[in-house]
Amino acid sequence: MNVKLLLPIGLVLLLGACVKEPQADFSLEAPSQAAPVKVQCINQSINADSYAWDFGDGHTSTEENPAHEYRKFGEMMVVLRAYKDQEVSVDSMLINIPEPPRRHAVIETNYGNIQIELSNRTPLHRDNFIKLAEQSFYDSLLFHRVIQGFMIQGGDPLSRNAEPGEALGAGDPGYTIPAEFDEALVHVRGALATARTGDQVNPQKASSGSQFYIVQGQPVSASMLSQLQQYKGRTYSPEQVAAYSQNGGAPMLDWDYTVFGHVVEGLDVVDKIAAVAVDPNARPLEDVRMRVRMLD
């Protein structure tokens, strides 16, 4: 038989007051909906005068009872550190944020349609692409840079009214997007990723606000992946090694450029565009225009 001793509230407060060390304790109020979702933290610590929260998704807070919005999905370890003078106490809790439905878009071109799926692992890039598509930002822009065996690139707003032969690639909507590198997203054939300026002027590897590319790629050997793992200090999963081996890609770009989706239909259209004749700046001699619209 379990017996629980119930103490008067006054005695509980007195015992708490006698404790010199902080004792971290908290609970969470979280709806069961998918990301993005706001979670309320309820601090139940005693004998502490400052706090440090780590929400497990790269964000932190020093508020006593913070509310945090999770834009990423998956399991997150929430950690609370409660401080008193030089003493610290730690409490933690695992929370699972459900994945939202994946969004799809179609890129219409004069060579056919390319259907893409946006990744929920890169919410900043996903939401930006959706916003621009819904604003018709991409409509009538060009695939202005095409390199067969590598990729096709578009999204420069200056390309809408560009003269034939005009060099393109410097246009943007006036902002960049913070890099969102994810171990699960690599440059296999069909990957959708963002262009950016070079490391010399962009050490944070922030993405262009609008320019993107789709990887056509070429065969990738196991030895190439092994060398890249050593050079980049990263490890490819067995599934990624198999994907590169079977489909090819552009692994030299991995974790230097943000991948935020992939082609689910229309890789043959990517191949057709990649094969067009180009000028010395890799711009197609005949314009390849696009129209982007969301499917769901």
KALINCOR-V659996 format. One record per residue. RES is the residue in three letters. PHI is phi in whole degrees, 0 to 359 (NA if undefined). OMEGA is omega as a letter, one per 30 degrees, with the letter a starting at -180 (NA if undefined). BURIAL is 1 if it has 9 or more other C-alpha atoms within 8 Angstrom, else 0. Layout:
# KALINCOR-V659996
RES:PHI:OMEGA:BURIAL  RES:PHI:OMEGA:BURIAL
This chain:
# KALINCOR-V659996
MET:NA:l:0  ASN:273:l:0  VAL:243:l:0  LYS:246:a:0  LEU:274:l:0  LEU:264:a:0  LEU:260:l:0  PRO:302:a:0  ILE:302:l:0  GLY:297:l:0  LEU:290:l:0  VAL:299:l:1  LEU:296:a:0  LEU:294:l:0  LEU:297:l:0  GLY:297:a:1  ALA:292:a:0  CYS:280:l:0  VAL:282:a:0  LYS:273:a:0  GLU:279:l:1  PRO:289:l:1  GLN:230:a:1  ALA:285:l:1  ASP:198:l:1  PHE:202:l:1  SER:226:a:0  LEU:233:l:0  GLU:251:a:0  ALA:229:l:0  PRO:297:a:0  SER:273:a:0  GLN:283:a:0  ALA:284:l:1  ALA:296:g:1  PRO:281:a:1  VAL:215:a:1  LYS:265:a:1  VAL:243:l:1  GLN:264:l:1  CYS:265:a:1  ILE:247:a:1  ASN:280:l:1  GLN:242:a:0  SER:291:l:1  ILE:234:l:1  ASN:58:l:1  ALA:233:l:1  ASP:239:l:0  SER:205:a:1  TYR:219:l:1  ALA:223:a:1  TRP:256:l:1  ASP:236:a:1  PHE:273:l:1  GLY:84:l:1  ASP:238:a:0  GLY:95:a:0  HIS:248:a:0  THR:223:l:0  SER:202:l:0  THR:245:l:1  GLU:290:a:0  GLU:286:a:0  ASN:228:a:0  PRO:284:l:1  ALA:250:a:0  HIS:235:l:1  GLU:264:l:0  TYR:271:l:1  ARG:260:l:0  LYS:264:l:1  PHE:247:l:1  GLY:111:l:0  GLU:278:l:0  MET:235:l:1  MET:265:l:1  VAL:271:a:1  VAL:236:l:1  LEU:244:l:1  ARG:248:l:1  ALA:253:a:1  TYR:245:l:1  LYS:214:a:1  ASP:54:a:0  GLN:262:a:0  GLU:267:l:0  VAL:219:l:1  SER:233:a:1  VAL:236:l:1  ASP:228:a:1  SER:216:l:0  MET:206:l:0  LEU:270:l:0  ILE:234:l:0  ASN:249:l:0  ILE:259:a:1  PRO:296:l:1  GLU:283:l:1  PRO:285:l:1  PRO:302:l:0  ARG:281:a:0  ARG:267:a:1  HIS:234:l:1  ALA:221:l:1  VAL:236:l:1  ILE:256:a:1  GLU:270:l:1  THR:225:l:1  ASN:284:l:0  TYR:253:a:0  GLY:129:a:0  ASN:255:l:1  ILE:239:l:1  GLN:264:a:1  ILE:235:l:1  GLU:246:a:1  LEU:272:a:1  SER:273:l:1  ASN:281:l:1  ARG:283:a:0  THR:233:a:1  PRO:297:l:1  LEU:294:l:1  HIS:290:l:1  ARG:303:a:1  ASP:294:l:0  ASN:293:l:1  PHE:296:l:1  ILE:298:l:1  LYS:301:a:0  LEU:295:l:1  ALA:297:a:1  GLU:290:l:1  GLN:272:a:0  SER:62:a:1  PHE:301:a:0  TYR:278:a:1  ASP:297:l:1  SER:78:l:0  LEU:285:a:1  LEU:255:l:1  PHE:280:a:1  HIS:266:a:1  ARG:220:a:1  VAL:228:l:1  ILE:231:a:1  GLN:298:a:1  GLY:83:a:0  PHE:228:a:1  MET:193:l:1  ILE:239:a:1  GLN:234:l:1  GLY:207:l:1  GLY:103:l:1  ASP:280:a:1  PRO:297:l:1  LEU:288:a:1  SER:280:a:1  ARG:301:a:1  ASN:241:a:0  ALA:291:l:0  GLU:286:l:0  PRO:305:l:0  GLY:81:a:0  GLU:292:l:0  ALA:290:a:0  LEU:231:l:1  GLY:123:a:0  ALA:263:a:0  GLY:277:l:0  ASP:200:a:1  PRO:276:l:0  GLY:100:l:0  TYR:206:l:0  THR:241:l:0  ILE:238:l:1  PRO:303:l:1  ALA:302:l:1  GLU:230:l:0  PHE:283:l:1  ASP:226:a:0  GLU:302:a:0  ALA:278:a:0  LEU:249:a:0  VAL:230:a:1  HIS:272:l:1  VAL:288:l:1  ARG:308:l:1  GLY:93:l:1  ALA:294:l:1  LEU:254:a:1  ALA:217:a:1  THR:254:l:1  ALA:284:l:1  ARG:198:l:1  THR:282:a:1  GLY:290:a:0  ASP:299:a:0  GLN:299:l:0  VAL:253:a:0  ASN:216:a:1  PRO:297:l:0  GLN:278:l:0  LYS:60:l:1  ALA:295:a:1  SER:273:l:1  SER:301:l:1  GLY:290:a:1  SER:216:a:1  GLN:282:a:1  PHE:225:l:1  TYR:218:l:1  ILE:242:a:1  VAL:283:l:1  GLN:271:l:1  GLY:78:l:1  GLN:212:a:1  PRO:304:a:1  VAL:233:a:1  SER:268:l:0  ALA:297:a:0  SER:293:l:0  MET:296:l:0  LEU:297:l:1  SER:297:l:0  GLN:295:l:0  LEU:294:l:1  GLN:300:l:1  GLN:292:a:0  TYR:291:a:0  LYS:269:a:0  GLY:68:a:0  ARG:237:l:0  THR:236:l:0  TYR:279:l:1  SER:285:l:0  PRO:303:l:0  GLU:294:l:0  GLN:290:l:1  VAL:299:l:1  ALA:295:a:0  ALA:296:l:1  TYR:295:a:1  SER:295:a:1  GLN:277:a:0  ASN:244:a:1  GLY:79:a:1  GLY:160:a:1  ALA:221:a:1  PRO:294:l:1  MET:297:l:0  LEU:268:a:0  ASP:302:l:1  TRP:63:l:1  ASP:244:l:0  TYR:230:a:1  THR:282:l:1  VAL:273:a:1  PHE:228:l:1  GLY:174:l:1  HIS:203:l:1  VAL:282:l:1  VAL:253:l:1  GLU:200:l:0  GLY:109:l:1  LEU:297:l:1  ASP:294:l:0  VAL:290:l:1  VAL:302:l:1  ASP:297:l:1  LYS:296:a:1  ILE:293:a:1  ALA:296:a:1  ALA:268:a:0  VAL:288:l:1  ALA:289:a:0  VAL:229:l:1  ASP:270:a:1  PRO:299:l:0  ASN:266:l:0  ALA:70:l:1  ARG:273:l:1  PRO:304:l:1  LEU:293:l:1  GLU:249:a:0  ASP:303:l:0  VAL:247:a:1  ARG:268:a:1  MET:231:l:1  ARG:220:a:1  VAL:244:l:1  ARG:219:l:1  MET:283:l:1  LEU:262:l:0  ASP:206:NA:0
